[in-house]
């Protein structure tokens, strides 16, 4: 919408109105002169430099066409002083505009032209390591407007002058915000004296007044925010590192006390995103009638917001501060918290009504693509759900009060359902692996809190069409059915997530009051698949998945036996699986035979014996990516042991950290590093679990996960080929927590068999009725303490989030394609 508008508005320009074709020609001539002049052009030659911004009214798309990449690179290589002067002059113009408050239409157009030009050029400055320091060097006399050169204050690096000018311009009356000027003599509001907190863009956190919408202001804000995002994107040109704290100097400066607009801008961005309602003001199909100028602004606001919220929690204290409620929107209590003011403000929001506004807004937007399925095309379908998930993640991670607020009521389920929808929808699509990860990470973070498990007991009645079996039950059933679907019919590259998925189920299991028969069967099907000998002996970590599932069954039997007759019945029906595990062969011949069997029949975790049943009405099967889809590579994620830390739930429900030396851990130490097989070696089309379930064991040497040429992580050499030994099998087989289940079977199986013989029963319902009234009080072993594996931040996940977030931002900015075809180093852009 925005682009069409830019082209349809004829901006007044110098010398009356010039035709758009004329101004394009003018601009193109200036670009050609810049590339062909071998001699440096003096900075004082304003007649030359003004051609780039004075007489033109071009859209950003035109700027990208008229300033081709090859020519920017040519100037960079052959006449670097001209490129330097162009950047310097453009920044100087922006600084002057911020000084003067750009009152005339002409000045406003110059601001937009300089902004668009800088957005075009910056990526080419960043991609060349020799230029990277350029914006951080001081230009002699390039102080505020070049005046009084002797003054030290003047020696600001170009980057700082640019960032401060953008911040000022984002609160410039009649340009990006409504003027509060009283009618009367024309006195421009002095940008340096206005209190930008009175000009916050939208009502919401800390601001009650919703200013009237102006699409021109929205367009101007969008251009400035695109430039700001481009400034922050220097991060994309640095390779990923495993050292956590590589802070982005652009973000650091912009979010410091040097920026007097930090608070109103943070608030404006957050409120603009959370207040956005793409439905078209309440009328279905309204978006077909009105162009929505707000959406491009909301998208770039979300992207700028998540780019500023960078904070490596593993290297410093948590930004979350616990303090008493004060009257301001931000919590004023000590400690002062992180230096990044955006992170600081986010971590200090504490009023219930603010949390409600944020949570409701994010839930509304996350649910938007699901609404499409009821009344197709009735609402505008937003595309920025990945940015919203990153924002939700950062809110929960940086502001523990927000996390507790979200879990206090069933509102959190309005975020859970769309996440499960995205996970299910993306499970077959190689280009959306990052979306799968962020969804699972959010659920892992939530599952560390007892309240999340409790909330899952709410009946699931919303019928969002999803490609899953029909069931009647709770949100817990929905979660289990979707996880089963991901594991059994997702693509190969999701295997590193299996540990995370099952950890989430373990974390919530002690609180699940009543599983449906469908969900109970799914869990047993997973146990059946994961406990086959070929699977257990194929990789050094595969047995962990069995431990997780047994822990789930034990938690439910010990803590929620009464309402879970469906699960107990399913365990009785599949009792042979548990007997086989107890009698797992450990002799070399049997191990070899299991591995041979695997070679012969490419067994896989398939739908067999899973009683799939009909999928929900109106759902479409999860589809793989269209060939040729672009995707950004991701680095490996740390394994579950590094992602989480164990806590024990005591009688009163409080958590205490577990000292791992004192607990007999479920996961014996590994003698050998697992081997990484390439995707091509695995059986095609099935979800064969040949890759070690956690590819990233200790190798987190930040390798792009690249199916074409999976580089061997440096920690794993091929010579180090792992193979299962009898001692290894015995070491973990002896720790399988089977006692509770074996005792349950010992007590209940004879009783159930007796009922069947006595009453000639073949009918499930009678047996279920019997199990519902049965009790095992006093017959089971003493309940074990509940173990919760809580997510803990580390430099590995911090780096993963940075690469994922910038990959999303890169791929979402196609019009104009800001970073396309530049030499990015943080990830690789691949075609599916």
C-alpha positions in Angstrom: 0.0 0.0 0.0 2.7 2.4 1.0 4.6 2.3 -2.3 1.5 2.9 -4.4 0.8 5.9 -2.2 4.3 7.3 -2.5 3.9 7.2 -6.3 0.5 8.8 -6.3 1.4 11.8 -4.1 3.2 14.4 -6.1 5.5 16.1 -3.6 6.1 19.8 -4.3 9.8 20.2 -5.0 12.3 22.9 -5.9 11.3 25.1 -8.8 7.6 24.2 -8.7 6.3 20.8 -9.7 8.6 18.6 -11.7 7.3 15.6 -13.5 8.3 12.4 -11.8 10.1 11.2 -15.0 12.2 14.4 -15.0 13.2 14.0 -11.4 14.2 10.3 -12.0 16.3 11.4 -14.9 18.0 14.1 -12.8 18.7 11.7 -10.0 20.1 9.0 -12.4 22.4 11.6 -14.0 23.8 12.5 -10.5 24.4 8.8 -9.8 26.2 8.3 -13.1 28.4 11.4 -12.5 29.3 10.0 -9.1 30.5 6.7 -10.6 32.3 8.2 -13.6 34.2 11.1 -11.9 37.6 9.8 -11.0 38.6 13.0 -9.2 37.2 13.6 -5.7 34.3 16.0 -5.6 34.8 18.6 -2.9 32.4 18.5 0.1 31.7 22.2 -0.4 30.4 21.6 -4.0 26.7 21.8 -2.9 25.4 22.2 -6.4 26.8 18.7 -7.1 25.7 17.0 -3.9 22.2 18.6 -3.8 21.3 16.8 -7.0 20.9 13.6 -4.9 18.2 15.0 -2.7 17.0 18.5 -3.6 15.0 18.2 -6.8 13.7 14.6 -6.7 10.6 12.9 -5.5 11.3 9.2 -6.0 9.8 6.2 -4.2 12.2 3.9 -2.3 11.7 1.3 -5.1 13.0 3.9 -7.6 16.0 4.7 -5.5 16.9 1.0 -5.5 16.5 0.8 -9.3 18.4 4.1 -10.0 21.3 3.3 -7.7 22.4 -0.2 -8.8 24.6 -2.4 -6.5 27.4 -2.6 -9.0 27.7 1.2 -9.1 27.8 1.6 -5.3 30.5 -1.0 -5.2 32.4 0.6 -8.0 32.4 4.0 -6.2 33.5 2.2 -3.0 36.5 0.6 -4.8 37.5 3.3 -7.3 36.6 6.6 -5.7 36.2 6.0 -2.0 36.4 9.6 -1.1 33.3 10.4 -3.1 31.3 7.7 -1.3 32.6 9.0 2.0 31.5 12.5 1.1 28.1 11.4 -0.1 27.5 9.7 3.2 28.8 12.6 5.1 26.7 15.1 3.2 23.5 13.0 3.5 24.0 12.7 7.3 24.7 16.4 7.5 21.4 17.1 5.7 19.5 14.9 8.1 21.2 16.6 11.1 20.2 20.0 9.7 16.6 18.9 9.2 16.5 17.6 12.7 17.9 21.0 13.9 15.4 23.1 11.9 12.3 20.9 12.4 11.9 20.7 8.6 9.0 23.1 8.4 8.7 23.4 4.6 7.4 20.7 2.3 10.6 20.9 0.4 12.7 20.2 3.5 10.5 17.2 4.3 11.1 15.8 0.9 14.9 16.3 1.3 14.7 14.3 4.6 12.9 11.4 2.9 15.3 11.5 -0.1 18.4 11.4 2.2 16.8 8.6 4.3 16.1 6.4 1.3 19.5 7.0 -0.2 21.3 6.0 3.1 19.1 2.9 3.4 20.3 1.9 -0.1 24.0 2.6 0.5 24.7 1.4 4.1 24.6 -2.4 3.4 27.5 -1.8 0.9 29.5 0.0 3.6 28.9 -2.8 6.0 29.8 -5.6 3.7 33.4 -4.3 3.2 35.5 -4.9 6.4 37.7 -1.9 5.5 34.8 0.5 5.6 33.3 -0.8 8.8 35.0 1.8 11.0 34.1 4.6 8.7 30.9 5.6 10.4 32.6 5.5 13.8 35.4 7.8 12.8 35.0 11.5 13.4 35.0 13.9 10.4 36.9 17.1 11.0 34.4 19.9 11.5 31.4 17.6 11.1 29.9 18.6 14.3 26.4 19.9 14.7 25.8 21.5 11.4 29.5 22.1 10.9 29.4 25.2 13.1 32.1 26.3 15.6 34.7 23.8 14.7 37.0 24.3 17.6 34.5 22.7 20.0 35.2 19.2 21.2 31.4 18.4 21.3 31.6 18.6 17.6 33.7 15.6 17.1 30.8 13.1 17.1 31.3 10.0 15.0 29.1 10.0 11.9 27.1 7.0 13.2 26.1 8.9 16.3 25.1 12.0 14.4 23.0 9.9 12.1 21.3 7.9 14.9 20.5 11.1 16.9 19.1 12.8 13.8 16.8 9.8 13.1 15.6 9.8 16.7 14.8 13.6 16.5 13.1 13.2 13.1 10.9 10.5 14.5 9.3 13.1 16.8 9.2 16.0 14.3 5.8 17.8 14.4 4.0 17.9 11.1 6.5 15.4 9.7 6.2 12.2 11.8 3.8 13.4 14.7 0.8 15.7 15.0 1.8 19.2 15.8 0.5 20.5 19.1 0.9 24.1 18.0 -1.9 26.5 18.7 -3.2 28.4 15.7 -1.7 31.8 15.4 1.7 33.2 14.3 3.8 30.6 12.6 6.4 29.7 15.1 8.0 26.3 14.5 8.2 24.1 17.5 11.9 23.9 18.5 12.7 20.2 18.2 15.2 20.5 21.1 12.7 21.9 23.5 9.7 19.6 22.8 9.0 16.8 25.3 8.7 13.9 22.9 6.9 11.9 25.7 3.9 14.0 24.8 4.2 12.8 21.2 4.1 9.1 21.7 2.6 7.5 18.6 -0.1 5.4 20.0 -2.0 4.8 23.3 -1.0 1.8 25.4 1.8 1.3 27.8 2.4 4.5 29.8 0.3 6.7 27.4 -3.4 7.0 27.4 -4.0 9.3 24.4 -4.4 7.9 20.9 -3.4 10.6 18.4 -5.4 10.8 15.1 -4.0 8.6 12.4 -2.2 10.3 9.5 -1.0 8.1 6.7 1.6 10.7 5.6 3.1 10.5 9.1 3.0 6.7 9.0 4.8 6.7 5.7 7.5 9.0 6.9 8.0 7.0 10.1 8.3 3.9 8.0 11.1 5.3 5.9 13.0 6.5 8.9 12.6 3.2 10.8 13.7 1.3 7.7 16.9 3.4 7.8 17.3 2.7 11.5 16.9 -1.0 10.9 19.5 -0.8 8.2 21.9 0.9 10.6 21.4 -1.9 13.1 22.0 -4.5 10.3 25.8 -4.3 10.6 25.3 -7.4 12.7 24.4 -9.4 9.6 27.9 -8.8 8.1 29.8 -10.4 11.0 30.0 -14.2 11.2 28.4 -16.0 14.2 30.6 -16.6 17.2 30.3 -18.8 20.1 31.5 -16.0 22.4 28.3 -14.6 23.7 28.6 -10.9 24.2 29.2 -9.3 20.8 27.1 -6.2 21.2 26.1 -4.1 18.2 27.6 -0.6 18.5 24.7 1.0 16.6 22.1 -0.6 18.9 24.2 0.2 22.0 24.5 3.9 21.2 20.9 4.2 20.1 19.5 2.6 23.2 21.8 4.5 25.6 21.1 7.7 27.6 22.7 9.7 24.7 19.3 9.2 22.9 16.9 11.6 24.7 14.0 10.0 22.9 14.7 6.4 24.0 11.7 6.1 26.3 9.0 7.7 24.0 10.4 5.8 21.0 10.5 2.4 22.9 6.9 3.1 24.0 5.8 4.2 20.5 7.2 1.1 18.9 5.7 -1.3 21.5 2.3 0.4 21.4 2.1 0.7 17.6 2.6 -3.1 17.4 0.3 -4.1 20.2 -2.5 -1.8 19.3 -2.6 -2.8 15.6 -5.8 -4.4 14.5 -5.5 -5.7 10.9 -9.2 -6.7 10.8 -10.1 -3.4 9.1 -11.8 -1.7 12.1 -14.3 -4.4 12.8 -15.8 -5.0 9.4 -15.0 -8.2 7.6 -13.6 -7.6 4.1 -13.0 -4.0 4.9 -9.3 -4.3 4.1 -10.3 -4.8 0.5 -11.7 -1.3 0.4 -9.0 0.7 2.2 -5.3 0.6 1.8 -3.7 0.0 5.2 -0.8 2.4 5.7 -0.3 1.2 9.2 0.7 -2.3 8.4 4.2 -1.5 6.8 4.8 0.7 9.8 3.8 -2.0 12.3 6.0 -4.5 10.6 9.1 -2.4 10.6 8.4 -1.2 14.2 8.3 -4.9 15.3 11.6 -5.5 13.5 13.3 -2.5 15.0 12.0 -3.4 18.4 13.4 -7.0 18.4 16.7 -5.8 16.9 17.2 -3.3 19.8 16.3 -5.8 22.5 19.6 -7.5 22.4 21.0 -8.6 25.7 23.2 -11.6 26.4 21.8 -12.8 29.7 24.4 -15.5 30.1 27.1 -13.0 30.6 25.4 -10.8 33.1 22.6 -10.7 35.6 19.0 -11.2 34.5 17.4 -7.9 33.4 14.3 -8.8 35.3 14.0 -6.8 38.5 11.5 -7.6 41.2 10.3 -4.4 42.8 7.2 -3.0 44.5 4.6 -1.4 42.3 5.2 2.3 41.7 2.9 4.8 40.0 4.9 5.0 36.8 4.7 2.6 33.9 8.3 1.5 34.4 9.3 0.0 37.7 11.7 2.4 39.4 13.2 0.1 41.9 16.9 -0.8 42.1 19.0 -2.3 40.6 19.3 0.0 37.6 19.4 -3.0 35.3 21.0 -3.3 31.9 22.5 -0.3 30.1 20.5 -1.0 27.0 17.5 1.3 27.8 15.1 -0.6 25.6 15.9 -3.9 27.5 15.8 -1.9 30.7 12.3 -0.5 30.0 10.9 -3.8 28.8 12.1 -5.5 31.9 10.5 -2.9 34.2 7.0 -2.7 32.8 4.9 -3.9 35.7 1.3 -2.6 35.7 -1.4 -5.2 35.2 -3.2 -3.1 32.6 0.0 -2.7 30.6 0.6 -6.5 30.6 -3.1 -7.0 29.6 -2.7 -4.6 26.7 0.5 -6.3 25.5 -0.7 -9.8 25.9 -4.1 -9.2 24.3 -2.4 -7.3 21.4 0.1 -10.1 20.7 -2.5 -12.8 21.0 -4.8 -10.9 18.6 -2.1 -10.6 16.0 -0.8 -14.2 16.4 -4.3 -15.5 16.0 -4.9 -13.5 12.8 -3.6 -16.1 10.3 -5.9 -18.7 12.1 -8.9 -16.5 11.5 -8.3 -16.7 7.8 -9.5 -20.3 8.0 -13.0 -19.5 9.2 -13.8 -16.7 6.7 -11.1 -16.8 4.1 -9.9 -13.3 3.1 -12.2 -11.7 5.5 -9.4 -10.0 7.4 -6.0 -8.8 6.2 -3.6 -11.7 6.7 -0.5 -10.4 8.5 2.9 -11.9 7.7 5.0 -10.8 10.6 4.1 -13.6 13.1 7.8 -14.6 13.4 8.8 -11.2 14.6 5.9 -11.3 17.1 7.1 -14.6 18.5 10.6 -13.2 19.0 9.0 -10.2 20.8 6.9 -12.5 23.0 10.0 -14.6 23.8 12.0 -11.5 24.8 9.1 -10.3 27.0 8.9 -13.6 28.8 12.7 -13.9 29.1 13.4 -10.3 30.2 10.3 -9.6 32.3 9.5 -12.4 34.7 6.4 -10.4 36.0 5.0 -10.5 32.4 5.6 -14.3 32.3 3.8 -14.8 35.6 1.0 -12.5 34.5 0.5 -14.4 31.2 0.3 -17.7 33.2 -2.0 -16.4 35.9 -5.1 -16.8 33.7 -6.0 -18.9 30.7 -5.0 -15.9 28.4 -1.7 -17.7 27.8 -3.7 -20.3 25.8 -4.5 -17.6 23.3 -0.7 -17.6 22.5 -0.3 -21.4 22.9 -2.9 -22.3 20.2 -1.4 -20.2 17.4 2.0 -21.5 18.3 0.8 -25.1 18.0 -0.9 -24.1 14.8 2.3 -22.7 13.3 4.3 -25.7 14.5 1.9 -28.1 12.9 1.6 -26.1 9.7 5.4 -25.7 9.2 6.5 -29.3 10.2 7.0 -30.4 6.6 8.5 -27.2 5.3 12.4 -27.0 5.2 12.3 -23.2 4.9 10.5 -22.8 8.2 12.9 -24.7 10.5 13.6 -21.4 12.4 9.8 -20.9 13.1 9.7 -24.5 14.5 12.6 -23.7 16.8 11.2 -20.4 18.2 7.8 -22.0 18.8 9.3 -24.9 20.7 11.7 -22.6 22.7 8.7 -20.5 23.8 6.8 -23.6 25.0 10.0 -24.9 26.8 10.3 -21.5 28.6 6.6 -21.6 29.6 6.7 -25.3 30.6 9.2 -24.5 33.3 6.4 -22.8 35.3 3.9 -24.9 37.2 1.0 -22.7 36.1 1.5 -23.5 32.5 0.8 -27.2 33.2 -2.3 -26.3 35.2 -3.7 -24.0 32.4 -3.4 -26.8 29.9 -6.3 -28.6 31.6 -8.8 -26.2 30.2 -11.0 -27.9 27.6 -10.1 -27.2 24.0 -13.2 -26.1 22.2 -11.9 -23.7 19.5 -12.0 -25.6 16.3 -9.1 -24.2 14.3 -8.8 -26.4 11.3 -5.5 -28.3 11.8 -4.2 -31.3 10.0 -4.4 -33.5 13.1 -6.8 -36.2 14.3 -10.1 -35.1 15.7 -10.2 -35.4 19.5 -12.3 -34.2 22.4 -10.3 -33.0 25.3 -8.1 -30.3 26.7 -5.3 -28.0 25.5 -2.9 -30.6 26.9 -4.3 -33.2 24.4 -3.9 -30.6 21.6 -0.3 -30.1 22.6 0.5 -33.9 22.7 -1.3 -34.6 19.4 0.6 -31.8 17.6 3.9 -32.9 19.1 3.2 -36.5 18.0 2.5 -35.2 14.5 5.7 -33.2 14.3 7.8 -36.2 15.5 6.1 -38.8 13.2 5.6 -36.7 10.1 7.9 -33.7 10.2 11.0 -33.5 8.1 14.4 -34.9 9.0 15.9 -31.6 10.2 13.5 -31.4 13.1 15.2 -34.3 15.0 17.3 -32.0 17.2 14.0 -30.7 18.6 12.7 -34.1 19.8 14.5 -33.7 23.1 12.9 -30.3 23.6 9.4 -31.5 22.7 9.5 -34.4 25.1 11.1 -32.2 27.9 8.0 -29.9 27.6 5.7 -32.9 28.0 7.7 -34.0 31.0 7.6 -30.6 32.6 3.8 -30.3 32.3 2.9 -34.0 33.0 2.6 -33.8 36.8 -0.3 -31.4 36.4 -2.3 -33.1 33.6 -5.6 -34.2 35.2 -7.1 -36.2 32.4 -5.7 -37.2 29.0 -8.0 -38.1 26.2 -7.7 -41.6 24.7 -6.3 -40.1 21.5 -3.5 -38.3 23.3 -2.7 -41.4 25.5 -2.4 -43.6 22.4 -0.1 -41.0 20.8 2.3 -41.1 23.8 2.4 -44.9 23.7 3.0 -44.9 20.0 6.0 -42.7 20.6 7.3 -45.0 23.2 6.9 -47.9 20.9 8.7 -46.2 18.1 11.6 -45.0 20.3 12.1 -48.2 22.2 12.8 -50.5 19.2 16.2 -51.9 19.5 17.5 -50.5 16.1 16.5 -47.0 17.2 18.0 -47.3 20.7 21.3 -48.7 19.3 21.7 -46.3 16.4 22.9 -43.2 18.2 24.4 -42.5 21.6 21.6 -40.3 22.8 18.5 -41.9 21.4 17.7 -43.7 24.7 17.2 -40.3 26.3 13.8 -40.1 24.5 12.7 -43.3 26.2 13.7 -41.9 29.6 11.7 -38.7 29.0 8.5 -40.7 28.1 8.9 -43.0 31.1 9.2 -40.0 33.3 5.9 -38.6 31.8 4.1 -41.9 32.6 5.5 -42.0 36.1 4.5 -38.4 36.8 1.0 -39.0 35.7 0.6 -42.3 37.5 2.1 -41.0 40.8 0.5 -37.5 40.8 -2.6 -37.7 38.6 -3.7 -41.4 38.6 -7.4 -40.6 39.4 -8.4 -38.8 36.3 -6.2 -40.7 33.9 -7.9 -44.0 33.2 -7.4 -43.5 29.5 -3.6 -43.5 29.9 -3.6 -46.4 32.3 -5.7 -48.4 29.9 -3.4 -47.6 27.0 -0.4 -48.7 29.1 -2.1 -52.0 29.9 -2.9 -52.6 26.3 0.7 -51.9 25.3 2.3 -53.6 28.3 4.6 -55.7 26.0 6.5 -52.5 25.2 7.5 -52.1 28.8 8.4 -55.8 29.2 10.6 -55.6 26.1 12.4 -52.6 27.5 13.0 -54.4 30.8 14.4 -57.4 28.9 16.4 -55.4 26.4 19.2 -57.6 25.1 22.8 -56.4 25.9 25.0 -59.1 24.3 27.1 -58.1 21.2 25.3 -60.5 18.9 21.9 -59.0 19.7 23.2 -55.5 19.3 24.6 -56.4 15.9 21.4 -58.1 14.8 19.4 -55.0 15.7 21.7 -52.8 13.7 21.6 -55.2 10.7 17.8 -55.2 10.9 17.8 -51.5 10.6 19.9 -51.7 7.4 17.6 -54.2 5.8 14.3 -52.5 6.6 14.5 -48.8 6.7 12.2 -48.8 9.7 11.0 -45.4 10.7 8.9 -43.6 13.2 5.9 -43.9 11.0 2.2 -43.8 11.4 1.9 -47.5 11.9 -0.3 -48.6 14.8 -1.0 -45.0 15.5 -4.7 -45.2 14.7 -4.5 -41.9 12.8 -8.1 -41.3 12.3 -9.6 -38.6 10.3 -8.0 -35.2 10.2 -10.0 -32.1 11.2 -12.5 -30.8 8.8 -11.3 -27.9 6.6 -7.7 -28.5 7.3 -5.0 -28.8 4.6 -2.0 -31.1 5.0 1.2 -29.5 6.1 3.1 -28.9 2.8 6.8 -28.8 2.1 8.4 -25.6 0.9 7.9 -24.6 -2.7 11.0 -25.4 -4.7 13.2 -22.3 -4.9 12.0 -20.8 -1.6 14.7 -18.7 0.0 15.7 -19.5 3.5 18.4 -18.3 5.9 20.7 -21.0 7.4 20.6 -21.4 11.2 23.4 -22.3 13.6 22.9 -25.4 15.7 21.1 -25.0 19.1 22.7 -26.2 22.3 21.5 -29.6 23.5 18.8 -30.0 26.2 21.4 -30.4 29.0 22.8 -27.0 28.2 19.4 -25.4 27.4 17.9 -26.3 30.8 18.7 -26.7 34.4 17.0 -29.2 36.7 14.8 -27.9 39.6 13.0 -30.0 42.1 9.4 -29.2 43.1 9.0 -29.5 46.9 5.8 -30.2 48.8 4.7 -26.6 48.8 5.2 -26.2 45.1 8.4 -24.2 45.3 11.4 -25.0 43.1 14.8 -25.7 44.3 17.8 -26.2 42.1 19.0 -29.8 41.9 22.6 -30.6 42.7 23.3 -33.0 40.0 25.9 -34.9 41.9 23.3 -36.0 44.5 20.6 -37.1 42.0 21.0 -40.2 40.0 20.7 -38.6 36.7 18.6 -40.1 33.9 21.4 -39.4 31.4 24.6 -41.4 31.9 27.7 -39.6 30.8 28.6 -40.2 27.2 32.0 -41.8 26.5 32.1 -40.9 22.9 30.9 -38.0 20.9 28.0 -38.8 18.6 28.6 -38.8 14.9 26.8 -36.5 12.6 25.5 -38.1 9.4 24.5 -36.0 6.5 20.9 -35.6 5.6 21.5 -37.4 2.3 22.5 -40.6 4.0 19.3 -41.0 5.8 16.4 -42.9 4.3 14.5 -40.5 2.2 10.9 -39.6 2.9 10.8 -41.2 6.3 11.7 -39.7 9.6 14.4 -42.2 10.1 16.2 -41.2 13.2 19.8 -41.8 12.0 21.0 -38.5 13.0 21.8 -38.4 16.6 18.7 -36.9 18.2 20.7 -34.0 19.5 23.1 -33.1 16.8 24.5 -30.3 18.7 26.1 -32.3 21.6 29.0 -30.1 22.7 29.8 -29.0 19.2 28.2 -25.8 19.3 30.8 -24.4 17.0 28.2 -22.5 15.2 27.9 -24.4 12.0 25.4 -23.2 9.4 23.0 -26.2 9.2 23.4 -26.6 5.5 21.9 -29.7 3.9 23.9 -29.3 0.7 27.3 -29.5 2.4 26.9 -30.2 6.1 30.3 -29.3 7.5 31.6 -31.6 10.1 31.6 -29.8 13.4 35.2 -29.3 14.4 34.7 -31.4 17.6 33.6 -34.5 15.7 36.0 -36.2 13.4 34.8 -39.0 11.3 37.4 -41.4 12.7 35.6 -41.0 16.0 32.8 -43.3 14.8 30.6 -44.3 17.7 29.2 -47.8 18.0 27.1 -49.3 20.8 28.8 -51.7 23.2 27.3 -54.1 25.8 28.7 -52.0 28.6 27.1 -48.9 27.2 23.7 -50.5 26.9 23.9 -51.9 30.5 25.0 -48.6 31.8 21.7 -46.9 31.0 19.4 -50.0 30.9 19.9 -50.4 34.6 18.6 -46.9 35.2 15.4 -47.2 33.2 12.7 -46.0 35.7 10.3 -48.9 35.1 9.4 -49.8 38.8 6.2 -47.7 39.0 4.8 -49.0 35.7 5.7 -52.6 36.4 4.0 -52.4 39.8 0.9 -50.9 38.2 0.8 -53.7 35.6 1.4 -56.3 38.3 -1.6 -55.1 40.2 -4.1 -54.2 37.4 -3.5 -56.6 34.6 -4.8 -59.7 36.5 -7.8 -57.7 37.6 -8.6 -56.5 34.1 -8.1 -60.0 32.7 -10.4 -61.4 35.4 -13.2 -58.9 34.5 -12.9 -59.9 30.8 -13.1 -63.6 31.5 -15.9 -63.2 34.1 -18.1 -60.9 32.0 -17.0 -62.1 28.6 -16.0 -58.5 27.9 -14.6 -57.2 24.7 -15.9 -53.7 25.3 -13.5 -50.9 26.4 -16.0 -48.8 28.2 -16.5 -51.4 31.0 -12.8 -51.8 31.6 -12.4 -48.0 31.6 -15.2 -47.7 34.1 -13.4 -50.2 36.3 -10.1 -48.4 36.0 -11.8 -45.1 36.8 -12.8 -46.4 40.2 -9.7 -48.4 40.8 -7.0 -47.1 43.2 -3.4 -47.9 43.7 -3.0 -46.1 47.0 -0.4 -47.8 49.1 0.5 -50.2 46.3 3.0 -48.0 44.3 6.5 -47.1 45.2 7.0 -43.9 47.1 6.4 -41.0 44.7 9.6 -39.6 43.3 10.2 -35.8 43.5 9.0 -33.9 40.5 11.9 -32.7 38.3 11.4 -29.7 36.1 13.9 -28.8 33.5 13.8 -25.0 33.3 15.1 -23.1 30.3 18.3 -21.2 31.1 19.8 -18.6 28.9 23.3 -19.2 27.6 25.5 -17.6 24.9 24.5 -20.4 22.5 20.8 -19.5 22.5 21.7 -15.8 22.5 23.6 -16.3 19.2 20.9 -18.6 17.8 18.3 -15.9 18.4 20.5 -13.3 16.7 20.9 -15.3 13.6 17.3 -16.4 13.5 16.0 -12.9 14.0 18.2 -11.3 11.3 17.5 -14.1 8.9 13.7 -13.4 9.3 14.3 -9.6 8.9 16.5 -10.2 5.8 13.9 -12.4 4.1 10.9 -10.3 5.0 12.4 -7.0 3.5 11.9 -7.7 -0.2 10.3 -4.5 -1.2 12.7 -2.8 -1.3 15.2 -5.7 -1.0 17.5 -3.9 1.5 20.2 -6.6 2.0 19.6 -8.8 -1.1 22.7 -10.0 -2.8 25.1 -8.3 -0.4 27.8 -10.3 1.3 26.1 -11.3 4.6 28.2 -13.4 7.0 25.8 -14.2 9.9 23.9 -16.8 7.8 23.8 -18.2 4.3 20.8 -17.6 2.1 19.9 -20.9 0.5 17.3 -22.1 -1.9 15.1 -25.0 -0.9 
